[in-house]
Amino acid sequence: MLFYRKKQRFTIFTAQRKLAILLALFILSVAGVFYVVNYRLTPTYLQYAEVQTNKIASMVISKAINSRTANVLDVNDIIEEVPSTNGSTNMVTTKFNTEIINRVLSDTNSLVQAHLEQAEKGNLSSLPYLDDIEYDKQTMEDQGGVVFFVPMGQATNIPLIGNLGPKIPIRFHVIGNVQSTVVPTITEFGINNAYVEVSIHIKVNVQIIVPLASKMSVVEQNIPVAMGLVQGQVPHIYTGGDGSSAPSVEVPIPLPEK
């Protein structure tokens, strides 16, 4: 009888031990599958998160620029004529009005920085409304950063499951201040004319965070400040050459006296 009880207890202990081992193996197998799947899908998550982050940040910047009262200026508003030093009336020198440009640059910087900070604090009015993005307002208010969810099927581009599946949280933080530079572009137009465009190049560094991975990215956008045509005097003699040789045709028009 005693031997039978010992054998019964040993059998129960063995069964419990096997069950514990099987349960541990099952948990490890599930964890391994999740790890492999997440490892394989992480580059896809990061690529999708970077695209969405660039789209959101660019729309926030555009929204900030549209909120300013001044529209794009005429190029003649920021160009000044400099009197000729040799007394010639045919030569006109122009320069950019740096005071106006610096003021627009400063205002643009402040607007973009303020809108990005409001977006990170959970102010949904500063964020664009998109059908495929769901913002996590509470997390943004508590922890900061722009947090939104996307379905796994959408992030992995699997049409069969579409908007189904678990939602993946994506967060991005603005790193440092907004960087901006003035970029003038001058294009030759017609005879002695030039098309001038002055824009502000905005650069924002962001850190994108997805489950178990993160990535640094740069959001860049050009914002026009002024554009227009600058017209000069039409010369009496014109050649379309590269300036290495003089015109071969004499124009019988008296040149103006200096």
Long-range contacts (C-beta under 8 A, 24 or more apart in sequence): 38-211, 38-212, 41-155, 41-156, 42-210, 42-212, 42-213, 44-155, 44-156, 44-157, 45-155, 45-168, 45-170, 45-210, 45-211, 45-213, 46-208, 46-210, 46-213, 46-215, 48-150, 48-154, 48-155, 48-156, 48-157, 49-155, 49-170, 49-172, 49-208, 49-210, 49-215, 50-208, 50-215, 50-217, 52-133, 52-148, 52-150, 52-170, 53-146, 53-170, 53-172, 53-206, 53-208, 53-217, 53-219, 54-217, 54-219, 55-128, 55-130, 56-127, 56-128, 56-130, 56-133, 56-146, 56-148, 56-172, 57-116, 57-172, 57-204, 57-206, 57-219, 58-219, 58-221, 59-128, 60-112, 60-115, 60-116, 60-119, 60-126, 60-127, 60-128, 61-112, 61-115, 61-116, 61-202, 61-204, 61-219, 61-221, 61-223, 62-221, 63-115, 63-126, 63-128, 64-111, 64-112, 64-114, 64-115, 64-116, 65-108, 65-111, 65-112, 65-223, 67-111, 67-115, 68-107, 68-108, 68-111, 70-104, 72-224, 72-225, 72-226, 72-227, 73-100, 73-104, 73-225, 73-226, 74-226, 74-227, 74-228, 75-196, 75-197, 75-198, 75-226, 75-227, 75-228, 75-229, 75-230, 76-228, 76-230, 77-226, 78-198, 78-225, 78-226, 79-196, 79-230, 88-258, 90-233, 90-256, 90-258, 92-232, 92-233, 94-230, 96-184, 96-198, 101-182, 101-198, 101-225, 104-200, 104-225, 105-180, 105-182, 105-200, 108-180, 108-200, 108-202, 108-223, 109-178, 109-180, 112-178, 112-180, 112-202, 112-204, 113-177, 113-178, 116-174, 116-178, 116-204, 117-174, 119-146, 120-144, 120-145, 120-146, 120-173, 120-174, 134-167, 136-169, 139-169, 139-171, 144-173, 145-171, 145-172, 145-173, 145-209, 146-171, 146-172, 146-173, 147-171, 168-210, 168-211, 169-210, 169-211, 170-208, 170-209, 170-210, 171-208, 171-209, 172-206, 172-207, 172-208, 172-209, 172-217, 173-206, 173-207, 173-209, 174-204, 174-205, 174-206, 175-205, 175-206, 175-207, 175-216, 176-205, 178-202, 178-203, 178-204, 179-203, 179-204, 179-205, 182-225, 183-222, 189-229, 191-234, 191-235, 191-238, 192-231, 192-232, 192-233, 192-234, 192-235, 193-229, 193-230, 193-231, 193-232, 194-229, 194-230, 194-232, 195-227, 195-228, 195-229, 195-230, 196-226, 196-227, 196-228, 196-229, 196-230, 197-224, 197-226, 197-227, 198-224, 198-225, 198-226, 198-227, 199-223, 199-224, 199-225, 200-225
